[in-house]
Amino acid sequence: GSSGSSGAGPGAEEEQLDTAEIAFQVKEQLLKHNIGQRVFGHYVLGLSQGSVSEILARPKPWRKLTVKGKEPFIKMKQFLSDEQNVLALRTIQVRSGPSSG
């Protein structure tokens, strides 16, 4: 008896994200809009610049990430999915001025 029922409510089958692709696209956006990793980390991921730098430079494969490790990528994907997020962040970056120290 094989149960043909698949899908036990939303979120049961977790989406596999391409972490390398997401990291690449985030870097592209940050460069394009002249947004600092510090600002991005603070407002989008809630992480320090060091953590952001690490994630973007050496993203681990999705399946090797812990639940905690996946969070930034989920946030980055959401960030990329809506250009308003990018524009909002650019506004913040401009307002907060050039990062000194």
Backbone bond lengths (Angstrom), bond angles and torsions (degrees), N, CA, C in turn:
res aa  C-N    CA-C-N  psi(-1)  N-CA   C-N-CA  omega(-1)  CA-C   N-CA-C  phi
1 G - - - 1.474 - - 1.502 110.80 -
2 S 1.339 115.00 106.07 1.461 118.16 175.33 1.517 109.14 -101.92
3 S 1.294 116.27 127.86 1.466 119.65 -179.49 1.518 109.28 -78.34
4 G 1.322 117.68 121.27 1.463 121.77 -177.53 1.510 111.63 -84.06
5 S 1.323 116.26 -2.59 1.463 119.08 -177.50 1.526 110.45 -78.18
6 S 1.338 116.44 117.80 1.460 120.35 177.33 1.516 108.84 -123.85
7 G 1.309 116.80 147.06 1.463 120.35 -179.87 1.508 109.68 93.56
8 A 1.327 114.86 97.41 1.456 119.14 179.63 1.518 109.54 -106.52
9 G 1.302 115.66 70.21 1.457 119.45 178.83 1.520 112.14 81.60
10 P 1.323 117.19 169.53 1.464 121.97 -178.28 1.515 111.90 -66.24
11 G 1.308 115.82 141.70 1.461 120.12 175.90 1.510 113.60 83.16
12 A 1.332 117.04 0.73 1.459 119.35 179.45 1.525 109.60 -69.38
13 E 1.320 115.21 -48.61 1.459 119.94 177.88 1.523 107.75 -95.74
14 E 1.325 115.81 103.78 1.454 120.14 -174.99 1.523 111.47 -72.80
15 E 1.309 115.48 138.01 1.453 120.61 178.92 1.525 110.06 -72.48
16 Q 1.325 115.41 132.15 1.461 120.12 176.83 1.523 108.53 -85.10
17 L 1.313 116.98 119.46 1.454 119.96 179.94 1.522 110.39 -95.82
18 D 1.331 115.26 146.49 1.454 120.89 175.31 1.524 107.39 -87.31
19 T 1.315 115.41 93.85 1.466 120.43 -172.90 1.529 112.17 -62.61
20 A 1.319 117.18 -39.06 1.459 120.54 -179.21 1.526 110.43 -64.22
21 E 1.331 115.61 -42.02 1.458 120.99 -179.57 1.539 110.78 -66.13
22 I 1.323 115.22 -43.10 1.469 120.23 179.40 1.535 110.50 -62.52
23 A 1.322 115.44 -45.53 1.466 119.99 179.79 1.526 110.30 -60.86
24 F 1.333 115.68 -42.47 1.460 120.84 179.75 1.530 110.97 -61.64
25 Q 1.329 115.80 -46.55 1.461 119.77 -178.06 1.526 111.87 -65.82
26 V 1.322 115.83 -37.61 1.465 119.36 178.02 1.528 109.72 -62.89
27 K 1.339 116.39 -45.40 1.462 119.89 178.82 1.520 111.10 -59.15
28 E 1.324 116.12 -42.00 1.463 121.36 178.30 1.527 110.82 -58.30
29 Q 1.332 115.60 -48.41 1.473 120.98 -178.58 1.525 111.54 -63.43
30 L 1.329 115.78 -42.73 1.459 119.56 -178.97 1.523 110.79 -63.38
31 L 1.338 115.90 -40.82 1.457 120.49 178.32 1.515 111.17 -66.91
32 K 1.327 114.76 -47.03 1.458 121.07 -175.87 1.526 111.43 -59.52
33 H 1.322 116.01 -41.32 1.458 120.56 -176.43 1.516 112.95 -99.29
34 N 1.341 115.18 5.51 1.466 119.87 177.97 1.524 112.00 57.90
35 I 1.321 115.22 46.41 1.466 121.60 179.01 1.533 108.29 -102.68
36 G 1.306 116.23 131.71 1.456 120.30 -179.50 1.520 112.26 -77.23
37 Q 1.321 115.97 149.22 1.459 120.77 178.76 1.531 111.20 -63.24
38 R 1.327 115.12 -30.57 1.461 119.13 -179.83 1.522 110.74 -64.27
39 V 1.350 114.83 -45.44 1.463 120.40 179.23 1.528 110.04 -65.82
40 F 1.330 115.77 -45.19 1.458 120.81 179.22 1.533 110.72 -59.32
41 G 1.314 115.79 -47.62 1.456 120.66 -179.91 1.513 112.88 -61.10
42 H 1.331 115.33 -42.06 1.459 119.91 -176.32 1.527 111.67 -69.03
43 Y 1.340 116.45 -48.82 1.459 120.16 -171.91 1.526 113.58 -86.13
44 V 1.327 117.06 -31.24 1.457 119.42 -174.83 1.529 112.10 -97.98
45 L 1.324 116.60 -47.40 1.462 119.85 -173.34 1.520 113.93 -101.59
46 G 1.317 116.39 -20.57 1.451 119.21 -175.52 1.518 111.31 69.60
47 L 1.339 114.62 33.60 1.464 120.43 -179.12 1.521 110.45 -122.48
48 S 1.330 115.43 162.35 1.460 120.25 176.52 1.524 108.83 -75.02
49 Q 1.326 115.50 163.59 1.463 119.26 -179.58 1.524 110.54 -61.83
50 G 1.334 116.52 -35.70 1.460 120.13 179.28 1.520 112.09 -59.39
51 S 1.320 115.95 -44.38 1.463 120.77 179.55 1.520 111.34 -64.59
52 V 1.337 115.36 -43.63 1.462 120.74 179.93 1.522 110.06 -60.73
53 S 1.322 115.14 -47.35 1.459 121.22 -179.53 1.523 110.49 -57.50
54 E 1.322 115.90 -44.14 1.460 122.32 180.00 1.526 111.15 -62.19
55 I 1.338 115.86 -46.70 1.463 121.51 -178.26 1.527 111.31 -63.04
56 L 1.328 115.76 -43.39 1.462 119.79 -177.19 1.525 112.09 -73.62
57 A 1.326 116.30 -32.87 1.462 119.69 -178.11 1.532 111.59 -79.13
58 R 1.324 116.03 -40.50 1.468 119.48 -177.34 1.524 111.51 -134.95
59 P 1.336 116.19 70.32 1.473 118.58 179.50 1.529 111.01 -66.80
60 K 1.320 116.82 131.39 1.464 120.50 177.89 1.521 109.40 -80.85
61 P 1.342 116.26 152.24 1.473 119.35 175.76 1.522 110.21 -58.92
62 W 1.323 116.22 142.44 1.462 122.93 -176.13 1.518 112.39 -49.91
63 R 1.324 117.03 -47.02 1.464 120.58 -174.70 1.520 112.78 -67.55
64 K 1.329 116.77 -17.31 1.459 119.63 179.74 1.520 112.68 -92.82
65 L 1.330 116.01 -4.44 1.454 119.87 -177.53 1.518 112.02 -85.61
66 T 1.325 115.05 147.53 1.461 120.25 171.83 1.526 107.66 -78.60
67 V 1.323 115.88 171.02 1.463 120.14 176.97 1.526 109.64 -55.89
68 K 1.334 114.96 -43.09 1.466 121.25 179.41 1.528 110.40 -63.63
69 G 1.303 115.78 -39.42 1.459 120.71 -178.57 1.520 113.46 -69.77
70 K 1.336 115.40 -24.49 1.461 119.67 -178.93 1.522 112.34 -79.07
71 E 1.314 116.04 -27.09 1.467 121.13 -175.60 1.531 113.92 -51.05
72 P 1.342 118.21 -49.64 1.468 118.34 -178.54 1.529 112.68 -59.38
73 F 1.336 116.55 -36.63 1.467 119.82 -178.42 1.529 111.34 -70.23
74 I 1.332 115.52 -36.94 1.462 119.82 176.65 1.536 108.78 -63.23
75 K 1.331 115.72 -43.21 1.468 120.25 179.25 1.521 111.12 -65.46
76 M 1.335 115.77 -39.49 1.464 119.61 -179.91 1.520 110.60 -66.28
77 K 1.330 116.25 -38.22 1.460 119.82 179.03 1.523 110.39 -64.22
78 Q 1.328 115.90 -42.44 1.460 120.71 177.63 1.532 110.05 -63.72
79 F 1.319 115.54 -39.92 1.459 121.43 178.82 1.529 110.40 -60.32
80 L 1.336 116.20 -44.29 1.459 121.15 -178.25 1.520 112.44 -71.77
81 S 1.320 116.07 -27.17 1.463 120.14 -173.81 1.520 113.08 -71.63
82 D 1.334 116.67 -16.95 1.464 119.40 -178.94 1.523 110.03 -132.51
83 E 1.328 115.34 115.69 1.459 119.26 -176.39 1.520 112.26 -62.79
84 Q 1.337 117.18 -24.17 1.469 120.54 178.34 1.530 110.51 -59.18
85 N 1.327 115.17 -34.59 1.464 119.29 178.74 1.521 110.52 -62.33
86 V 1.337 114.88 -43.81 1.455 120.49 -179.04 1.529 110.16 -63.75
87 L 1.332 114.89 -45.63 1.463 119.65 -178.52 1.527 111.45 -65.21
88 A 1.332 115.73 -38.15 1.465 120.04 178.88 1.524 110.37 -62.98
89 L 1.329 114.67 -41.79 1.458 119.83 -178.57 1.528 110.02 -66.78
90 R 1.322 115.86 -37.65 1.457 120.33 179.06 1.531 109.84 -62.66
91 T 1.324 115.11 -39.38 1.470 120.39 177.96 1.524 110.53 -62.02
92 I 1.337 115.08 -43.48 1.466 120.16 179.10 1.528 109.72 -62.26
93 Q 1.327 115.69 -45.17 1.474 121.08 -178.51 1.520 110.44 -58.36
94 V 1.334 115.81 -45.14 1.461 120.75 179.68 1.529 110.32 -63.72
95 R 1.343 115.26 -42.45 1.445 119.96 -177.80 1.532 111.75 -67.11
96 S 1.324 115.85 -39.23 1.467 119.22 -176.64 1.520 111.25 -77.63
97 G 1.341 116.24 -9.91 1.451 120.11 175.53 1.510 112.29 78.69
98 P 1.327 116.55 174.74 1.456 120.82 179.48 1.524 110.36 -62.41
99 S 1.319 116.83 138.05 1.469 119.45 -178.55 1.525 109.13 -73.97
100 S 1.310 115.01 121.77 1.464 119.76 178.23 1.519 109.00 -113.18
101 G 1.317 116.57 119.49 1.452 120.93 179.16 1.487 110.45 70.47
